[in-house]
Amino acid sequence: MNYISTRGAAPVLSFGEAMMTGLARDGGLYVPETVPVMSKAEIAALAGLPYEEIAFRVMRPFLGDTFGDGEFRELIAKAYSGFGHAARAPLVQLGPNHFLLELFHGPTLAFKDFAMQLIGQMMQAALAKSGERITIVGATSGDTGSAAIEAFRGLSNVDVFILFPHGRVSEVQRRQMTTPVEANVHALAVDGDFDDCQARVKDMFNDFAFRDGVRLAGVNSINWARVLAQVVYYFSSAVSLGAPERAVSFTVPTGNFGDIFAGYIARKMGLPIERLVIATNQNDILDRAIRSGAYVTDGVKPSISPSMDIQVSSNFERALFDAYGRDGAAVRALMDELKAGGFAIGEAALEMLRGTFASGRCSEEETVATIRQAFATTGEVLCPHSAVGVKVAGEHLGVAPMITLATAHPAKFPDAVEAAMGVRPALPVRMGDLFQRPERVTRVKNDLAALQAIVRERIGH
Ligand SMILES: N[C@@H](CCOP(=O)(O)O)C(=O)O
């Protein structure tokens, strides 16, 4: 299995190489050269299996010879052993034909744990073989950061630097990143928004002297392995509702487009998915793009669903690559236009995207109303991001069962949830002292040189 860049001008890599490389050296994102298809019988056979076994069967064809079968099974088992629910990703019903996929039972209470816990295991196994040491630098709008820290804290051959937008994540999210005591964890509060953080991470990858010097690695969803691990729960949930005999639809609260792109891959693998619905908050660039064909940035507006406060959605590039017939030069040209504010999606590409994705937007008021209504009608306490998904899903219900992804635990956003429904969601007992733990964080200007200097100094390079 080979991996190629969306911009067509980077070396072709194996799965293991793509995982350790992160961003391609031409600035693009790695994707599989071909997507393996599962037969109807293979998909049907997933029903009723433990999540770990589904993960093995779905992911194995993408791995080539990076890990042996026994080794990969062990890594999966370790990755999910710390989850707080036996089903790992349980489904609950919200209404007739509408289901919620709870993806917040991992150690940091967000869907990011599904991929990050596994990437943590896979990267450690790869590093044990190569004897290398790496420097992970990641950008977060709230959830990726703590998941990455949890997956890599305390390792002697990894430093993990997380850039988050100062003052724009919830207090729980911030404390999850700033209270770990391990010396290899570095929380950096950047004076900017998430797009700034993500752009600086990409700048570091595009500075080859720095990248090679510190042995830079990425764990944002620019890393293909992140996306792949998220494909699994599309299969596990769909088969439990009757796939492949019955098609299902998904609504995905969307920021960086990685999670919904995983659903797109599941569909390409043969999972019968009728609709993939992009749900945005007031940072609605993706909804506008699908409706109008213009992908134009408009400034990040802080919201009560901060993890989705994103304008430049990295993984949209992967979808554009397919929509433009896998023409790397065309994608490169679009990304150049994006630097100047945006681009118009070509007619054929837009048709392809509209044939795959539907979209909707949820305002701040609608988010609050949805949290309140879901609690009143089902007893389910939604986080603001999941509420965005539920509201938009409601506009796309049809014959196929709709599965909305619940991306985070409500206790990560206690203020927003309490303001909406008058009840303050409690953190799990193991995190109960989060507000008493001392914080360790460095405030940094939105400046590449300043950030690189901190990284170099901390790792002694
Ligand atoms: N919403 C994310 C932003 C980063 O996304 P990623 O999937 O590329 O890691 C967050 O919560 O940090």
The ligand as a Gaussian input file, in Angstrom:
#p B3LYP/6-31G(d) Opt

LIG

0 1
 N      -10.903000      20.443000      16.368000
 C       -9.540000      20.121000      16.563000
 C       -8.628000      20.912000      15.674000
 C       -7.472000      20.087000      15.199000
 O       -7.987000      19.063000      14.402000
 P       -7.215000      17.773000      13.966000
 O       -8.276000      16.750000      13.795000
 O       -6.509000      18.106000      12.728000
 O       -6.252000      17.392000      15.019000
 C       -9.156000      20.231000      18.042000
 O      -10.042000      20.086000      18.878000
 O       -8.011000      20.450000      18.366000

